[in-house]
Amino acid sequence: MFNLKHKLYLLISKFLEEQERIEKRKQLSENATVHSSVKFIGKCENYRVDKSLITIGENTIILGELFLFTHDGKIEIGKNCYIGEKTGIRSANSIKIGNEVIIADDVNIYDTDAHSLNYVLRQK
């Protein structure tokens, strides 16, 4: 009986994981221009609804988050790249990552500091 319950649990878990993967891929394809070989488990936010502002080359794996801050933001990721878990790439202007680049987990890449460098002004 336990074995049957365990197999059922594994089957349902696998089904739910596949549904989540499909939903994330759909979200990515609505927000970015991607090669069909891209593996995407992360998050992609592009409020401009211009798919050309985020481009991802073939055989790239993205476990992190891609986000455009402003209307001028652009993210370009080359071929055969790996973007680790909990990594955030956030663009207000333009970020370009070349081919065959590996970015570890928990890395944050910004092209803006989004605040004054003067600590007194930041506290206002």
CNS distance restraints for C-alpha pairs under 8 A (distance, minus, plus):
assign (resid   1 and name CA) (resid   5 and name CA) 6.37 0.50 0.50
assign (resid   2 and name CA) (resid   6 and name CA) 6.09 0.50 0.50
assign (resid   3 and name CA) (resid   7 and name CA) 6.17 0.50 0.50
assign (resid   4 and name CA) (resid   8 and name CA) 6.15 0.50 0.50
assign (resid   5 and name CA) (resid   9 and name CA) 6.08 0.50 0.50
assign (resid   6 and name CA) (resid  10 and name CA) 6.21 0.50 0.50
assign (resid   7 and name CA) (resid  11 and name CA) 6.12 0.50 0.50
assign (resid   8 and name CA) (resid  12 and name CA) 6.17 0.50 0.50
assign (resid   9 and name CA) (resid  13 and name CA) 6.05 0.50 0.50
assign (resid  10 and name CA) (resid  14 and name CA) 6.07 0.50 0.50
assign (resid  11 and name CA) (resid  15 and name CA) 6.22 0.50 0.50
assign (resid  12 and name CA) (resid  16 and name CA) 6.19 0.50 0.50
assign (resid  13 and name CA) (resid  17 and name CA) 6.14 0.50 0.50
assign (resid  14 and name CA) (resid  18 and name CA) 6.18 0.50 0.50
assign (resid  15 and name CA) (resid  19 and name CA) 6.27 0.50 0.50
assign (resid  16 and name CA) (resid  20 and name CA) 6.22 0.50 0.50
assign (resid  17 and name CA) (resid  21 and name CA) 6.19 0.50 0.50
assign (resid  18 and name CA) (resid  22 and name CA) 6.17 0.50 0.50
assign (resid  19 and name CA) (resid  23 and name CA) 6.20 0.50 0.50
assign (resid  20 and name CA) (resid  24 and name CA) 6.17 0.50 0.50
assign (resid  21 and name CA) (resid  25 and name CA) 6.16 0.50 0.50
assign (resid  21 and name CA) (resid  40 and name CA) 7.75 0.50 0.50
assign (resid  21 and name CA) (resid  41 and name CA) 6.47 0.50 0.50
assign (resid  22 and name CA) (resid  26 and name CA) 6.18 0.50 0.50
assign (resid  23 and name CA) (resid  27 and name CA) 6.25 0.50 0.50
assign (resid  24 and name CA) (resid  28 and name CA) 6.15 0.50 0.50
assign (resid  24 and name CA) (resid  40 and name CA) 7.09 0.50 0.50
assign (resid  24 and name CA) (resid  41 and name CA) 6.43 0.50 0.50
assign (resid  24 and name CA) (resid  42 and name CA) 7.25 0.50 0.50
assign (resid  24 and name CA) (resid  43 and name CA) 7.13 0.50 0.50
assign (resid  25 and name CA) (resid  29 and name CA) 6.15 0.50 0.50
assign (resid  25 and name CA) (resid  40 and name CA) 6.35 0.50 0.50
assign (resid  25 and name CA) (resid  41 and name CA) 7.66 0.50 0.50
assign (resid  26 and name CA) (resid  30 and name CA) 6.27 0.50 0.50
assign (resid  27 and name CA) (resid  31 and name CA) 6.43 0.50 0.50
assign (resid  27 and name CA) (resid  44 and name CA) 7.13 0.50 0.50
assign (resid  28 and name CA) (resid  32 and name CA) 5.79 0.50 0.50
assign (resid  28 and name CA) (resid  40 and name CA) 7.71 0.50 0.50
assign (resid  28 and name CA) (resid  43 and name CA) 7.46 0.50 0.50
assign (resid  28 and name CA) (resid  44 and name CA) 5.86 0.50 0.50
assign (resid  29 and name CA) (resid  33 and name CA) 6.56 0.50 0.50
assign (resid  29 and name CA) (resid  34 and name CA) 6.77 0.50 0.50
assign (resid  29 and name CA) (resid  51 and name CA) 8.00 0.50 0.50
assign (resid  30 and name CA) (resid  49 and name CA) 7.82 0.50 0.50
assign (resid  30 and name CA) (resid  51 and name CA) 6.98 0.50 0.50
assign (resid  31 and name CA) (resid  44 and name CA) 6.80 0.50 0.50
assign (resid  31 and name CA) (resid  45 and name CA) 6.75 0.50 0.50
assign (resid  31 and name CA) (resid  46 and name CA) 5.60 0.50 0.50
assign (resid  31 and name CA) (resid  49 and name CA) 6.24 0.50 0.50
assign (resid  31 and name CA) (resid  50 and name CA) 7.03 0.50 0.50
assign (resid  31 and name CA) (resid  51 and name CA) 5.10 0.50 0.50
assign (resid  31 and name CA) (resid  54 and name CA) 7.30 0.50 0.50
assign (resid  32 and name CA) (resid  44 and name CA) 7.96 0.50 0.50
assign (resid  32 and name CA) (resid  46 and name CA) 7.77 0.50 0.50
assign (resid  32 and name CA) (resid  50 and name CA) 7.59 0.50 0.50
assign (resid  32 and name CA) (resid  51 and name CA) 4.20 0.50 0.50
assign (resid  32 and name CA) (resid  52 and name CA) 6.29 0.50 0.50
assign (resid  32 and name CA) (resid  53 and name CA) 6.90 0.50 0.50
assign (resid  32 and name CA) (resid  54 and name CA) 4.76 0.50 0.50
assign (resid  32 and name CA) (resid  55 and name CA) 5.78 0.50 0.50
assign (resid  32 and name CA) (resid  56 and name CA) 7.60 0.50 0.50
assign (resid  33 and name CA) (resid  51 and name CA) 5.37 0.50 0.50
assign (resid  33 and name CA) (resid  52 and name CA) 5.76 0.50 0.50
assign (resid  33 and name CA) (resid  53 and name CA) 7.92 0.50 0.50
assign (resid  33 and name CA) (resid  54 and name CA) 6.13 0.50 0.50
assign (resid  33 and name CA) (resid  55 and name CA) 4.71 0.50 0.50
assign (resid  33 and name CA) (resid  56 and name CA) 6.38 0.50 0.50
assign (resid  34 and name CA) (resid  38 and name CA) 6.73 0.50 0.50
assign (resid  34 and name CA) (resid  55 and name CA) 5.76 0.50 0.50
assign (resid  34 and name CA) (resid  56 and name CA) 4.79 0.50 0.50
assign (resid  34 and name CA) (resid  57 and name CA) 6.31 0.50 0.50
assign (resid  34 and name CA) (resid  58 and name CA) 7.53 0.50 0.50
assign (resid  35 and name CA) (resid  56 and name CA) 6.49 0.50 0.50
assign (resid  35 and name CA) (resid  57 and name CA) 5.63 0.50 0.50
assign (resid  35 and name CA) (resid  58 and name CA) 4.99 0.50 0.50
assign (resid  35 and name CA) (resid  59 and name CA) 7.74 0.50 0.50
assign (resid  36 and name CA) (resid  58 and name CA) 7.08 0.50 0.50
assign (resid  37 and name CA) (resid  58 and name CA) 5.48 0.50 0.50
assign (resid  37 and name CA) (resid  59 and name CA) 5.16 0.50 0.50
assign (resid  37 and name CA) (resid  60 and name CA) 7.32 0.50 0.50
assign (resid  38 and name CA) (resid  56 and name CA) 7.49 0.50 0.50
assign (resid  38 and name CA) (resid  57 and name CA) 7.28 0.50 0.50
assign (resid  38 and name CA) (resid  58 and name CA) 5.73 0.50 0.50
assign (resid  38 and name CA) (resid  59 and name CA) 5.15 0.50 0.50
assign (resid  38 and name CA) (resid  60 and name CA) 4.94 0.50 0.50
assign (resid  38 and name CA) (resid  61 and name CA) 5.94 0.50 0.50
assign (resid  38 and name CA) (resid  62 and name CA) 7.83 0.50 0.50
assign (resid  39 and name CA) (resid  59 and name CA) 7.30 0.50 0.50
assign (resid  39 and name CA) (resid  60 and name CA) 6.29 0.50 0.50
assign (resid  39 and name CA) (resid  61 and name CA) 4.70 0.50 0.50
assign (resid  39 and name CA) (resid  62 and name CA) 6.29 0.50 0.50
assign (resid  40 and name CA) (resid  61 and name CA) 5.91 0.50 0.50
assign (resid  40 and name CA) (resid  62 and name CA) 4.86 0.50 0.50
assign (resid  40 and name CA) (resid  63 and name CA) 6.12 0.50 0.50
assign (resid  41 and name CA) (resid  62 and name CA) 6.21 0.50 0.50
assign (resid  41 and name CA) (resid  63 and name CA) 4.87 0.50 0.50
assign (resid  41 and name CA) (resid  64 and name CA) 7.37 0.50 0.50
assign (resid  42 and name CA) (resid  62 and name CA) 6.05 0.50 0.50
assign (resid  42 and name CA) (resid  63 and name CA) 4.41 0.50 0.50
assign (resid  42 and name CA) (resid  64 and name CA) 4.60 0.50 0.50
assign (resid  42 and name CA) (resid  65 and name CA) 5.35 0.50 0.50
assign (resid  42 and name CA) (resid  66 and name CA) 7.96 0.50 0.50
assign (resid  42 and name CA) (resid  85 and name CA) 7.63 0.50 0.50
assign (resid  43 and name CA) (resid  63 and name CA) 7.89 0.50 0.50
assign (resid  43 and name CA) (resid  64 and name CA) 6.48 0.50 0.50
assign (resid  43 and name CA) (resid  65 and name CA) 4.57 0.50 0.50
assign (resid  43 and name CA) (resid  66 and name CA) 6.23 0.50 0.50
assign (resid  44 and name CA) (resid  65 and name CA) 5.75 0.50 0.50
assign (resid  44 and name CA) (resid  66 and name CA) 4.69 0.50 0.50
assign (resid  44 and name CA) (resid  67 and name CA) 5.91 0.50 0.50
assign (resid  45 and name CA) (resid  66 and name CA) 6.25 0.50 0.50
assign (resid  45 and name CA) (resid  67 and name CA) 4.82 0.50 0.50
assign (resid  45 and name CA) (resid  68 and name CA) 6.52 0.50 0.50
assign (resid  46 and name CA) (resid  50 and name CA) 7.55 0.50 0.50
assign (resid  46 and name CA) (resid  51 and name CA) 7.90 0.50 0.50
assign (resid  46 and name CA) (resid  54 and name CA) 7.91 0.50 0.50
assign (resid  46 and name CA) (resid  67 and name CA) 6.22 0.50 0.50
assign (resid  46 and name CA) (resid  68 and name CA) 5.57 0.50 0.50
assign (resid  47 and name CA) (resid  68 and name CA) 7.39 0.50 0.50
assign (resid  48 and name CA) (resid  71 and name CA) 6.43 0.50 0.50
assign (resid  51 and name CA) (resid  55 and name CA) 7.60 0.50 0.50
assign (resid  53 and name CA) (resid  73 and name CA) 7.12 0.50 0.50
assign (resid  53 and name CA) (resid  74 and name CA) 4.77 0.50 0.50
assign (resid  53 and name CA) (resid  75 and name CA) 6.25 0.50 0.50
assign (resid  53 and name CA) (resid  76 and name CA) 7.73 0.50 0.50
assign (resid  54 and name CA) (resid  74 and name CA) 5.87 0.50 0.50
assign (resid  54 and name CA) (resid  75 and name CA) 4.76 0.50 0.50
assign (resid  54 and name CA) (resid  76 and name CA) 5.79 0.50 0.50
assign (resid  55 and name CA) (resid  75 and name CA) 6.47 0.50 0.50
assign (resid  55 and name CA) (resid  76 and name CA) 4.91 0.50 0.50
assign (resid  55 and name CA) (resid  77 and name CA) 6.13 0.50 0.50
assign (resid  56 and name CA) (resid  60 and name CA) 7.18 0.50 0.50
assign (resid  56 and name CA) (resid  76 and name CA) 6.17 0.50 0.50
assign (resid  56 and name CA) (resid  77 and name CA) 4.77 0.50 0.50
assign (resid  56 and name CA) (resid  78 and name CA) 6.02 0.50 0.50
assign (resid  56 and name CA) (resid  79 and name CA) 7.31 0.50 0.50
assign (resid  57 and name CA) (resid  77 and name CA) 6.10 0.50 0.50
assign (resid  57 and name CA) (resid  78 and name CA) 4.68 0.50 0.50
assign (resid  57 and name CA) (resid  79 and name CA) 4.30 0.50 0.50
assign (resid  57 and name CA) (resid  80 and name CA) 7.24 0.50 0.50
assign (resid  58 and name CA) (resid  78 and name CA) 7.46 0.50 0.50
assign (resid  58 and name CA) (resid  79 and name CA) 4.87 0.50 0.50
assign (resid  58 and name CA) (resid  80 and name CA) 6.28 0.50 0.50
assign (resid  59 and name CA) (resid  79 and name CA) 6.01 0.50 0.50
assign (resid  59 and name CA) (resid  80 and name CA) 4.79 0.50 0.50
assign (resid  59 and name CA) (resid  81 and name CA) 7.11 0.50 0.50
assign (resid  60 and name CA) (resid  78 and name CA) 7.65 0.50 0.50
assign (resid  60 and name CA) (resid  79 and name CA) 5.85 0.50 0.50
assign (resid  60 and name CA) (resid  80 and name CA) 4.69 0.50 0.50
assign (resid  60 and name CA) (resid  81 and name CA) 4.58 0.50 0.50
assign (resid  60 and name CA) (resid  82 and name CA) 5.84 0.50 0.50
assign (resid  61 and name CA) (resid  80 and name CA) 7.66 0.50 0.50
assign (resid  61 and name CA) (resid  81 and name CA) 6.24 0.50 0.50
assign (resid  61 and name CA) (resid  82 and name CA) 4.83 0.50 0.50
assign (resid  61 and name CA) (resid  83 and name CA) 6.22 0.50 0.50
assign (resid  62 and name CA) (resid  82 and name CA) 5.99 0.50 0.50
assign (resid  62 and name CA) (resid  83 and name CA) 4.72 0.50 0.50
assign (resid  62 and name CA) (resid  84 and name CA) 6.56 0.50 0.50
assign (resid  62 and name CA) (resid  85 and name CA) 7.81 0.50 0.50
assign (resid  63 and name CA) (resid  83 and name CA) 5.88 0.50 0.50
assign (resid  63 and name CA) (resid  84 and name CA) 5.26 0.50 0.50
assign (resid  63 and name CA) (resid  85 and name CA) 4.67 0.50 0.50
assign (resid  63 and name CA) (resid  86 and name CA) 7.08 0.50 0.50
assign (resid  63 and name CA) (resid  87 and name CA) 7.47 0.50 0.50
assign (resid  64 and name CA) (resid  83 and name CA) 6.08 0.50 0.50
assign (resid  64 and name CA) (resid  84 and name CA) 5.72 0.50 0.50
assign (resid  64 and name CA) (resid  85 and name CA) 4.80 0.50 0.50
assign (resid  64 and name CA) (resid  86 and name CA) 4.91 0.50 0.50
assign (resid  64 and name CA) (resid  87 and name CA) 4.50 0.50 0.50
assign (resid  64 and name CA) (resid  88 and name CA) 5.80 0.50 0.50
assign (resid  64 and name CA) (resid  89 and name CA) 7.89 0.50 0.50
assign (resid  64 and name CA) (resid 105 and name CA) 7.97 0.50 0.50
assign (resid  65 and name CA) (resid  86 and name CA) 7.01 0.50 0.50
assign (resid  65 and name CA) (resid  87 and name CA) 6.12 0.50 0.50
assign (resid  65 and name CA) (resid  88 and name CA) 4.73 0.50 0.50
assign (resid  65 and name CA) (resid  89 and name CA) 6.17 0.50 0.50
assign (resid  66 and name CA) (resid  75 and name CA) 7.83 0.50 0.50
assign (resid  66 and name CA) (resid  88 and name CA) 6.11 0.50 0.50
assign (resid  66 and name CA) (resid  89 and name CA) 5.00 0.50 0.50
assign (resid  66 and name CA) (resid  90 and name CA) 6.06 0.50 0.50
assign (resid  67 and name CA) (resid  88 and name CA) 7.63 0.50 0.50
assign (resid  67 and name CA) (resid  89 and name CA) 6.28 0.50 0.50
assign (resid  67 and name CA) (resid  90 and name CA) 4.74 0.50 0.50
assign (resid  67 and name CA) (resid  91 and name CA) 6.43 0.50 0.50
assign (resid  68 and name CA) (resid  73 and name CA) 5.20 0.50 0.50
assign (resid  68 and name CA) (resid  74 and name CA) 6.72 0.50 0.50
assign (resid  68 and name CA) (resid  75 and name CA) 7.71 0.50 0.50
assign (resid  68 and name CA) (resid  90 and name CA) 5.69 0.50 0.50
assign (resid  68 and name CA) (resid  91 and name CA) 4.90 0.50 0.50
assign (resid  68 and name CA) (resid  92 and name CA) 6.10 0.50 0.50
assign (resid  69 and name CA) (resid  73 and name CA) 6.22 0.50 0.50
assign (resid  69 and name CA) (resid  90 and name CA) 6.60 0.50 0.50
assign (resid  69 and name CA) (resid  91 and name CA) 5.66 0.50 0.50
assign (resid  69 and name CA) (resid  92 and name CA) 4.81 0.50 0.50
assign (resid  70 and name CA) (resid  91 and name CA) 7.59 0.50 0.50
assign (resid  70 and name CA) (resid  92 and name CA) 5.17 0.50 0.50
assign (resid  70 and name CA) (resid  93 and name CA) 7.67 0.50 0.50
assign (resid  71 and name CA) (resid  92 and name CA) 7.57 0.50 0.50
assign (resid  72 and name CA) (resid  92 and name CA) 6.04 0.50 0.50
assign (resid  72 and name CA) (resid  93 and name CA) 5.31 0.50 0.50
assign (resid  72 and name CA) (resid  94 and name CA) 7.67 0.50 0.50
assign (resid  73 and name CA) (resid  91 and name CA) 4.96 0.50 0.50
assign (resid  73 and name CA) (resid  92 and name CA) 4.22 0.50 0.50
assign (resid  73 and name CA) (resid  93 and name CA) 4.28 0.50 0.50
assign (resid  73 and name CA) (resid  94 and name CA) 5.51 0.50 0.50
assign (resid  74 and name CA) (resid  91 and name CA) 6.10 0.50 0.50
assign (resid  74 and name CA) (resid  92 and name CA) 7.26 0.50 0.50
assign (resid  74 and name CA) (resid  93 and name CA) 6.11 0.50 0.50
assign (resid  74 and name CA) (resid  94 and name CA) 4.58 0.50 0.50
assign (resid  74 and name CA) (resid  95 and name CA) 6.24 0.50 0.50
assign (resid  75 and name CA) (resid  91 and name CA) 6.59 0.50 0.50
assign (resid  75 and name CA) (resid  94 and name CA) 5.93 0.50 0.50
assign (resid  75 and name CA) (resid  95 and name CA) 4.94 0.50 0.50
assign (resid  75 and name CA) (resid  96 and name CA) 5.99 0.50 0.50
assign (resid  76 and name CA) (resid  94 and name CA) 8.00 0.50 0.50
assign (resid  76 and name CA) (resid  95 and name CA) 6.28 0.50 0.50
assign (resid  76 and name CA) (resid  96 and name CA) 4.70 0.50 0.50
assign (resid  76 and name CA) (resid  97 and name CA) 6.08 0.50 0.50
assign (resid  77 and name CA) (resid  81 and name CA) 7.45 0.50 0.50
assign (resid  77 and name CA) (resid  96 and name CA) 6.07 0.50 0.50
assign (resid  77 and name CA) (resid  97 and name CA) 4.76 0.50 0.50
assign (resid  77 and name CA) (resid  98 and name CA) 6.20 0.50 0.50
assign (resid  77 and name CA) (resid  99 and name CA) 7.40 0.50 0.50
assign (resid  78 and name CA) (resid  97 and name CA) 6.00 0.50 0.50
assign (resid  78 and name CA) (resid  98 and name CA) 4.80 0.50 0.50
assign (resid  78 and name CA) (resid  99 and name CA) 4.36 0.50 0.50
assign (resid  78 and name CA) (resid 100 and name CA) 7.19 0.50 0.50
assign (resid  78 and name CA) (resid 101 and name CA) 7.96 0.50 0.50
assign (resid  79 and name CA) (resid  98 and name CA) 7.43 0.50 0.50
assign (resid  79 and name CA) (resid  99 and name CA) 4.72 0.50 0.50
assign (resid  79 and name CA) (resid 100 and name CA) 6.10 0.50 0.50
assign (resid  80 and name CA) (resid  99 and name CA) 6.06 0.50 0.50
assign (resid  80 and name CA) (resid 100 and name CA) 4.76 0.50 0.50
assign (resid  80 and name CA) (resid 101 and name CA) 7.19 0.50 0.50
assign (resid  81 and name CA) (resid  99 and name CA) 6.25 0.50 0.50
assign (resid  81 and name CA) (resid 100 and name CA) 4.79 0.50 0.50
assign (resid  81 and name CA) (resid 101 and name CA) 4.79 0.50 0.50
assign (resid  81 and name CA) (resid 102 and name CA) 5.72 0.50 0.50
assign (resid  82 and name CA) (resid 100 and name CA) 7.79 0.50 0.50
assign (resid  82 and name CA) (resid 101 and name CA) 6.43 0.50 0.50
assign (resid  82 and name CA) (resid 102 and name CA) 4.78 0.50 0.50
assign (resid  82 and name CA) (resid 103 and name CA) 6.03 0.50 0.50
assign (resid  82 and name CA) (resid 104 and name CA) 7.98 0.50 0.50
assign (resid  83 and name CA) (resid  87 and name CA) 6.75 0.50 0.50
assign (resid  83 and name CA) (resid 102 and name CA) 6.33 0.50 0.50
assign (resid  83 and name CA) (resid 103 and name CA) 4.97 0.50 0.50
assign (resid  83 and name CA) (resid 104 and name CA) 6.57 0.50 0.50
assign (resid  83 and name CA) (resid 105 and name CA) 7.41 0.50 0.50
assign (resid  84 and name CA) (resid 102 and name CA) 7.95 0.50 0.50
assign (resid  84 and name CA) (resid 103 and name CA) 5.85 0.50 0.50
assign (resid  84 and name CA) (resid 104 and name CA) 4.85 0.50 0.50
assign (resid  84 and name CA) (resid 105 and name CA) 4.16 0.50 0.50
assign (resid  84 and name CA) (resid 106 and name CA) 7.06 0.50 0.50
assign (resid  84 and name CA) (resid 107 and name CA) 7.81 0.50 0.50
assign (resid  85 and name CA) (resid 104 and name CA) 7.57 0.50 0.50
assign (resid  85 and name CA) (resid 105 and name CA) 4.71 0.50 0.50
assign (resid  85 and name CA) (resid 106 and name CA) 6.37 0.50 0.50
assign (resid  86 and name CA) (resid 105 and name CA) 5.82 0.50 0.50
assign (resid  86 and name CA) (resid 106 and name CA) 4.82 0.50 0.50
assign (resid  86 and name CA) (resid 107 and name CA) 7.19 0.50 0.50
assign (resid  87 and name CA) (resid 103 and name CA) 7.97 0.50 0.50
assign (resid  87 and name CA) (resid 104 and name CA) 7.44 0.50 0.50
assign (resid  87 and name CA) (resid 105 and name CA) 5.54 0.50 0.50
assign (resid  87 and name CA) (resid 106 and name CA) 4.62 0.50 0.50
assign (resid  87 and name CA) (resid 107 and name CA) 4.61 0.50 0.50
assign (resid  87 and name CA) (resid 108 and name CA) 5.66 0.50 0.50
assign (resid  87 and name CA) (resid 109 and name CA) 7.98 0.50 0.50
assign (resid  88 and name CA) (resid 106 and name CA) 7.58 0.50 0.50
assign (resid  88 and name CA) (resid 107 and name CA) 6.39 0.50 0.50
assign (resid  88 and name CA) (resid 108 and name CA) 4.78 0.50 0.50
assign (resid  88 and name CA) (resid 109 and name CA) 6.16 0.50 0.50
assign (resid  89 and name CA) (resid 108 and name CA) 6.08 0.50 0.50
assign (resid  89 and name CA) (resid 109 and name CA) 4.83 0.50 0.50
assign (resid  89 and name CA) (resid 110 and name CA) 6.22 0.50 0.50
assign (resid  90 and name CA) (resid 108 and name CA) 7.86 0.50 0.50
assign (resid  90 and name CA) (resid 109 and name CA) 6.24 0.50 0.50
assign (resid  90 and name CA) (resid 110 and name CA) 5.08 0.50 0.50
assign (resid  90 and name CA) (resid 111 and name CA) 7.13 0.50 0.50
assign (resid  91 and name CA) (resid  95 and name CA) 6.24 0.50 0.50
assign (resid  91 and name CA) (resid 110 and name CA) 5.89 0.50 0.50
assign (resid  91 and name CA) (resid 111 and name CA) 5.61 0.50 0.50
assign (resid  91 and name CA) (resid 112 and name CA) 7.35 0.50 0.50
assign (resid  92 and name CA) (resid 110 and name CA) 7.90 0.50 0.50
assign (resid  92 and name CA) (resid 111 and name CA) 6.35 0.50 0.50
assign (resid  92 and name CA) (resid 112 and name CA) 6.41 0.50 0.50
assign (resid  93 and name CA) (resid 111 and name CA) 6.46 0.50 0.50
assign (resid  93 and name CA) (resid 112 and name CA) 7.65 0.50 0.50
assign (resid  94 and name CA) (resid 111 and name CA) 6.74 0.50 0.50
assign (resid  95 and name CA) (resid 110 and name CA) 7.92 0.50 0.50
assign (resid  95 and name CA) (resid 111 and name CA) 6.55 0.50 0.50
assign (resid  97 and name CA) (resid 101 and name CA) 7.15 0.50 0.50
assign (resid 103 and name CA) (resid 107 and name CA) 7.26 0.50 0.50
assign (resid 115 and name CA) (resid 122 and name CA) 6.66 0.50 0.50
assign (resid 116 and name CA) (resid 121 and name CA) 6.38 0.50 0.50
assign (resid 116 and name CA) (resid 122 and name CA) 5.98 0.50 0.50
assign (resid 117 and name CA) (resid 121 and name CA) 7.95 0.50 0.50
assign (resid 117 and name CA) (resid 122 and name CA) 7.56 0.50 0.50
assign (resid 118 and name CA) (resid 122 and name CA) 6.50 0.50 0.50
assign (resid 119 and name CA) (resid 123 and name CA) 6.41 0.50 0.50
assign (resid 120 and name CA) (resid 124 and name CA) 6.99 0.50 0.50
